[in-house]
Each structure stands twice: as C-alpha cells, then as structure tokens.
Amino acid sequence: MMRQRNSGWVTLAAVVAMCAVAALPGQAHAAGEDTAYAFDPGAKKVDGAEVSTEAPPLTPGSVYRSSIGRGEKLYYRLNLDAGTNAYVSAVVVPEGGGKVAYGDGITVSIRDSTDRQCSSESARFQSAEFPRPIAAYAHRIVEKDSSSCQEAGTYNVLIERESKATSSPGAWGLELRYAAEPRTKPGGAMPTEAPENWPSESPAPPTAEPRKRSGGTSYHDAAGLETGEWHDDIAPGQTRFYRIPVDWGQQIFASADLGNSNASTEYISGALTMSLDNPALGHVDSASPLSYSGKPTSVSLDPLPPVAYENRYDSSGRVGAMRFAGWYYLSVSLSPEIAKAYGDKAIPLSLKVTVKGTAEKSPYEGNAGLFSVTQNDKDMASSGRSASEAARSSTMKTVGVAGISAGAVLVIGLGVWTLLARRRAAAVPAGGPTVGDGRAPYGGPPQSW
C-alpha cells in the first residue's frame, strides 16, 4: 500500500498549493465592492452601554464598530495607567439617503471615575445639511501641573448623539479608534507653551502636471497623496477620502476645485464640504461649505501651523489638533441635492495639496507608530496606496511565499513518488507478483495504480 499513501500525500500537497493560490487577496472583493462608507474590516463589534458600570472595555491600537440611536448616550471603558496619553475617536456614519439637520451630530468625551471631564469634542452637521461621515475625538493628557484626570484607573468614553425631530430616526454607524501616544524622549525638556508665531502665507499652487488619483470610501482605504495637483470625480452623495503624510515641522495646505456641469445652472447651497483630520482622527479644520451653480468653483482650508508637539497648548482647536506627525486625512463630500438638478453623473474634482517645510526629529522615544512619517509612508503617498492596499500587498507576499513553498512540496512529492515507482517496478519479478508478497492483497491479481 506504499504507493497509495504516497499518492494521497502528493494529492494533499497539490490541494495545499491550489488553496494557497485561491487565497490570494482581492479576488472575491471586487465583485461585492460597496460605494458606501467602508468600515475597517478589522474592526471588532462592540455595543456601547447606557450604564457606565456596564461599559465594554477598549484596548489601545484597536478599531471597533458600533452604532448609536437618536438621543442615546453610550459608554465605553478605558483602563489607563498614570503616564499614557490616550485618544479615542468616533467616526459617525448616518444612513445614506436619510436626513440630517443643522446642529445634528455627536459629542465625544473622556471622563474619570467621578465623571469629571478630561476633554471633549463635537462633530456637527452645520450649513451643509446632508448625511456624510464626520469625526471627532477626546483625549486624556498627562500634564505635570494638572490635577484632574492624572491618576491610573478606570475612565469612561461617553458618546452622545443629538438629532432634530425632522432628521431620520435610524441608528448611525460608529467606527471607534483608541490610540495611545508614545512617550517623549527622556532627559529632554518638552515645550509647555504653544508657539505664538508661525508662517501663515499660502504657497504657490503646485506646478507639476496633474495626476489622476481616485479617493477612497473611508479613512481605512483613503488614497495616499503627496504635494501636487490630483484629479478625481465625485458623485452626488459621495464622500472621497485621501491621506497625506505630514512630518514634524511641516505644514499642509489644501484646496478643492469642482468642475463645471452643463446640465443646469440651478444654485445649490452647501453643495461641497472639505474637512481635515489628524492621525488620531481628531478634527483639525473644515473649509466653508461651497455652493454650486454649474460653474467651476473652488474652496481652500485656511493656513494651519507646522506640526509641533507644543501646539497642544494652544487654546484654538485647529492649532491644537496639529500636535503630531503622521497621516492627515482629507475628506470631500458632495451633496445628494446635486442629483436633483444635475443628475447622478459624477462631477470632475481637482485637489491641490502642498506639504511645506523640512522634516524635523520626532520628540518620541522609539517607534512612534501612527504618530510618525516613515519612508514607506512617503512611498505609499507617491504611489497612492491606501492602508488596506498596503495590508493586502503584505498578505500577497506572505501567500506568495506559502504558494512557492507548497509548490516546492508538490515537486518534491512527485519526485519521491516517481523514485518509489521506479524502484518498485524494478523489484517486481518477471512473472509478476506472487501471492503473499504484499503487493497483491489477498492473493489477487496485481493492482493497477
């Protein structure tokens, strides 16, 4: 029965090899690709609690998926030591096709065990009253001269939703991220005051030839950009996501141009929004919502300070949010109202992005993770790869190695099988096998394999 065992083993190796090839990422994803917000596929499902003592715990470096109903107040728990700066962001995703009103939104806060607030931030739908993903974060910062929120222990993340009676009552999706800021380098005195002056002059527009770059559908699959002019298209009701690496000491400038349409000249207020969020998905700034009447139009972010650790001490939220290096996320949303006058066809979109300044050294000790800009980040920005594409590329390499290994096993198995077959054929007597020689079971005729 030796041949039968070898044959089965070789067949198994072949199956392994075929499975390795079949497991290549991306083959089954494209068919069911959704144009709605693409939640991080690695997000863990978690249900917020209405009672703080029942709040589910969140762990650093993790992404979670949850939801919140109209008027709900939901708790999540953090277990913090006495030295970690913690950031928890919430991306709120209303149902597509629903309604939101001015002032609708969420408030995110972190609170200690006595319900004292460490910090809070709100994300609101303002004059652009249409559903789209918006983000906010809260943080607990360890400061030398502070007396609140400094102790080790249990802290609560509270997310509160506010919606007008005229808004759609359905639950909003939530994508939660919990990030711990790295420790600063020992021995060096960190600045404790915000910079008073910084360059505020907008740079000249990029002069390089415009390039095509399709935005993502979420923060997770945001397309990488670098300094330059980028052409895309945006459909009514759609939000396009991009990310730009901005290092310590660098400034980011961005503008969006919406192309013309010959379908109509109807005036639509609050037609286009553009927002910028920092590496922890804290809101940095938004451009004034852009109105549209079928003619080319443009909007820009106001100048922002260079990325600096000490920006956190500024009383202005937009300056304070420029507190660490890493990927900064640019999102552009087009109102679904455009479709009523201009049709469902996508409208040309142009983004002009400039990252200005020489990169400076990181204030953090060791690997700063998402609060850093690496050469790989710069390469991804140049090529346009998103975080999800980078992960698939890494998986592809792993699967490729596995496939090669399985193929090698298959080749070796076939070689062993051939060698055994030749040896066995050489050992068979001229008159064929005899009864009881182990090659013809039960004394029957020679078996054919």
DOTOR-201478 format. One line per 2 residues: number of its first residue (from 1); their letters; for each residue x, y, z of C-alpha. Coordinates in steps of 0.1 Angstrom, whole numbers. Example, Ala and Ser with C-alpha at 12.3 -4.5 7.8 and 13.67 -1.06 7.14 Angstrom:
BEGIN
1	as	123/-45/78; 137/-11/71
//
This chain:
BEGIN
1	mm	0/0/0; 30/23/-1
3	rq	21/38/-34; -14/46/-22
5	rn	-1/65/8; 24/85/-13
7	sg	-2/93/-39; -26/106/-12
9	wv	2/127/3; 11/142/-31
11	tl	-25/149/-38; -27/167/-4
13	aa	3/188/-14; -14/197/-46
15	vv	-45/208/-28; -24/229/-4
17	am	-8/246/-34; -41/253/-51
19	ca	-56/266/-19; -27/290/-15
21	va	-33/304/-50; -70/306/-44
23	al	-64/325/-12; -48/354/-30
25	pg	-65/386/-17; -87/408/-37
27	qa	-102/382/-60; -135/380/-43
29	ha	-136/416/-30; -142/434/-62
31	ag	-175/418/-71; -192/429/-40
33	ed	-175/462/-36; -197/488/-19
35	ta	-198/525/-27; -210/534/9
37	ya	-186/541/38; -161/512/40
39	fd	-158/503/77; -124/489/87
41	pg	-127/451/80; -106/445/111
43	ak	-130/464/134; -143/445/164
45	kv	-180/446/171; -189/463/203
47	dg	-221/476/219; -219/507/240
49	ae	-237/506/274; -263/531/286
51	vs	-250/525/322; -213/534/329
53	te	-207/504/351; -216/481/322
55	ap	-193/498/297; -173/474/274
57	pl	-135/479/275; -115/493/246
59	tp	-78/484/241; -51/506/226
61	gs	-43/502/189; -78/487/182
63	vy	-106/497/159; -143/490/169
65	rs	-176/491/151; -207/502/170
67	si	-239/522/165; -259/549/183
69	gr	-296/557/182; -313/591/183
71	ge	-308/607/217; -286/578/230
73	kl	-257/583/254; -233/553/252
75	yy	-204/544/275; -171/526/267
77	rl	-144/519/292; -106/527/293
79	nl	-81/512/318; -53/538/319
81	da	-20/540/338; -6/572/352
83	gt	16/581/323; -2/574/290
85	na	-19/600/268; -50/583/253
87	yv	-70/593/223; -104/579/213
89	sa	-120/589/181; -155/583/168
91	vv	-165/584/131; -203/588/128
93	vp	-219/574/96; -256/583/91
95	eg	-276/561/68; -273/570/31
97	gg	-305/586/18; -315/599/52
99	kv	-319/634/65; -298/654/90
101	ay	-304/689/103; -282/719/113
103	gd	-267/710/147; -272/673/145
105	gi	-241/653/155; -222/637/183
107	tv	-201/647/213; -172/625/224
109	si	-158/630/259; -134/611/282
111	rd	-143/612/320; -127/599/351
113	st	-144/577/377; -160/607/393
115	dr	-174/619/360; -150/648/357
117	qc	-145/656/320; -109/652/308
119	ss	-117/666/273; -145/666/247
121	es	-151/674/210; -182/676/189
123	ar	-188/667/153; -218/685/139
125	fq	-236/689/106; -237/726/100
127	sa	-250/745/70; -243/716/47
129	ef	-273/696/58; -267/662/42
131	pr	-256/628/56; -218/621/54
133	pi	-191/606/77; -178/631/103
135	aa	-153/625/130; -143/638/165
137	ya	-121/627/193; -114/631/230
139	hr	-82/626/249; -68/622/284
141	iv	-34/640/286; -9/636/314
143	ek	4/670/324; 28/679/351
145	ds	8/707/367; -27/693/361
147	ss	-48/680/390; -76/662/371
149	cq	-76/630/350; -40/622/360
151	ea	-44/591/381; -43/555/370
153	gt	-76/538/369; -109/534/350
155	yn	-120/561/326; -152/563/306
157	vl	-156/573/269; -191/589/266
159	ie	-206/594/231; -238/614/229
161	re	-260/618/198; -282/648/191
163	sk	-307/648/163; -336/671/155
165	at	-372/658/152; -371/664/114
167	ss	-340/642/110; -341/605/101
169	pg	-345/584/132; -324/554/122
171	aw	-293/544/141; -259/559/130
173	gl	-229/537/125; -199/543/147
175	el	-163/535/140; -142/539/171
177	ry	-104/540/174; -83/540/205
179	aa	-47/552/202; -20/557/229
181	ep	5/584/223; 42/573/226
183	rt	63/586/255; 86/615/248
185	kp	124/610/248; 138/610/283
187	gg	161/638/295; 148/665/272
189	am	126/693/284; 95/695/262
191	pt	80/729/254; 49/737/276
193	ea	37/767/256; 21/770/222
195	pe	41/788/195; 30/824/192
197	nw	40/830/156; 42/807/126
199	ps	42/811/87; 7/817/75
201	es	13/826/39; -2/802/14
203	pa	23/787/-10; 21/790/-48
205	pp	-1/763/-64; 18/731/-75
207	ta	33/734/-109; 38/697/-117
209	ep	15/680/-143; -18/670/-127
211	rk	-22/633/-120; -52/611/-116
213	rs	-59/596/-81; -92/580/-70
215	gg	-102/587/-34; -112/560/-10
217	ts	-146/555/7; -134/557/43
219	yh	-104/565/65; -93/529/62
221	da	-90/529/24; -81/566/19
223	ag	-59/571/-11; -24/584/-5
225	le	-14/619/-18; 17/640/-18
227	tg	24/676/-29; 8/681/-63
229	ew	-25/685/-82; -48/655/-82
231	hd	-78/648/-105; -107/627/-94
233	di	-145/626/-98; -172/628/-71
235	ap	-208/618/-74; -238/633/-56
237	gq	-240/619/-20; -204/606/-22
239	tr	-175/613/2; -140/608/-11
241	fy	-111/602/14; -74/610/9
243	ri	-44/609/33; -12/629/32
245	pv	19/623/54; 29/654/73
247	dw	61/652/94; 72/673/123
249	gq	78/709/113; 58/706/81
251	qi	27/725/71; -2/712/49
253	fa	-22/733/25; -51/720/5
255	sa	-78/733/-18; -106/716/-38
257	dl	-119/727/-73; -153/714/-85
259	gn	-156/714/-123; -185/728/-143
261	sn	-216/709/-154; -237/718/-185
263	as	-268/700/-171; -282/730/-152
265	te	-275/764/-136; -295/758/-105
267	yi	-280/772/-73; -273/746/-46
269	sg	-261/759/-13; -238/738/9
271	al	-230/716/-21; -194/706/-13
273	tm	-176/702/21; -139/696/27
275	sl	-125/686/61; -91/677/75
277	dn	-85/653/104; -53/644/122
279	pa	-36/610/126; -58/602/156
281	lg	-89/613/136; -93/644/157
283	hv	-109/672/136; -85/698/125
285	ds	-105/722/103; -132/725/77
287	as	-135/748/47; -167/768/44
289	pl	-192/747/25; -191/755/-12
291	sy	-222/765/-31; -226/753/-68
293	sg	-244/766/-98; -229/746/-126
295	kp	-198/768/-129; -162/760/-118
297	ts	-157/769/-82; -130/764/-55
299	vs	-126/763/-18; -94/761/5
301	ld	-85/753/40; -72/783/60
303	pl	-35/781/67; -25/758/95
305	pp	6/758/117; 35/735/112
307	va	32/702/131; 46/706/166
309	ye	43/688/199; 36/722/217
311	nr	6/730/195; -15/711/220
313	yd	-12/740/245; -29/764/221
315	ss	-65/774/230; -76/771/194
317	gr	-88/736/185; -75/738/149
319	vg	-40/747/161; -41/722/190
321	am	-50/694/166; -17/698/147
323	rf	1/682/176; 17/651/160
325	ag	32/639/128; 16/611/107
327	wy	-12/607/81; -36/636/79
329	yl	-69/628/63; -87/650/38
331	sv	-123/642/30; -145/658/4
333	sl	-183/654/3; -208/663/-24
335	sp	-244/669/-15; -270/645/-28
337	ei	-291/675/-37; -269/680/-67
339	ak	-285/650/-84; -319/667/-85
341	ay	-306/695/-107; -275/680/-123
343	gd	-282/643/-125; -264/613/-109
345	ka	-233/617/-131; -200/624/-112
347	ip	-185/659/-115; -148/665/-120
349	ls	-129/672/-88; -94/687/-85
351	lk	-73/687/-53; -42/709/-49
353	vt	-21/697/-20; 12/712/-7
355	vk	33/699/22; 58/726/30
357	gt	88/726/53; 118/704/62
359	ae	110/674/84; 123/677/119
361	ks	132/650/145; 105/632/164
363	py	101/641/201; 90/605/209
365	eg	111/576/222; 114/546/200
367	na	89/536/173; 61/562/172
369	gl	38/541/151; 9/561/136
371	fs	24/593/150; 53/593/126
373	vt	62/595/89; 83/567/75
375	qn	99/563/41; 73/536/35
377	dk	46/562/42; 62/586/16
379	dm	63/558/-9; 26/550/-4
381	as	17/586/-8; 36/588/-40
383	sg	20/556/-54; -14/564/-40
385	rs	-17/532/-20; -41/531/9
387	as	-36/513/43; -59/485/31
389	ea	-39/481/-2; -7/480/18
391	ar	-21/453/40; -32/433/10
393	ss	2/437/-5; 18/423/27
395	tm	-6/394/27; 1/388/-10
397	kt	38/384/-2; 30/360/26
399	vg	7/340/4; 32/341/-24
401	va	58/325/-1; 33/300/10
403	gi	24/292/-26; 60/287/-35
405	sa	66/265/-5; 35/244/-13
407	ga	47/242/-49; 81/230/-37
409	vl	64/204/-16; 44/192/-46
411	vi	75/189/-68; 94/170/-41
413	gl	64/148/-36; 62/140/-73
415	gv	99/133/-73; 96/109/-44
417	wt	66/92/-59; 84/87/-93
419	ll	115/73/-75; 94/48/-55
421	ar	75/38/-86; 108/30/-104
423	rr	122/11/-75; 90/-9/-72
425	aa	89/-17/-109; 125/-29/-107
427	av	117/-52/-78; 88/-70/-95
429	pa	98/-105/-108; 95/-112/-144
431	gg	64/-135/-138; 46/-108/-118
433	pt	40/-107/-81; 33/-138/-61
435	vg	7/-145/-35; 16/-130/-2
437	dg	44/-107/-14; 25/-77/-1
439	ra	18/-62/-35; -13/-81/-44
441	py	-37/-81/-14; -55/-113/-6
443	gg	-36/-132/-32; -55/-115/-61
445	pp	-41/-102/-94; -16/-73/-95
447	qs	-33/-40/-88; -32/-11/-112
449	w	-24/23/-96
//
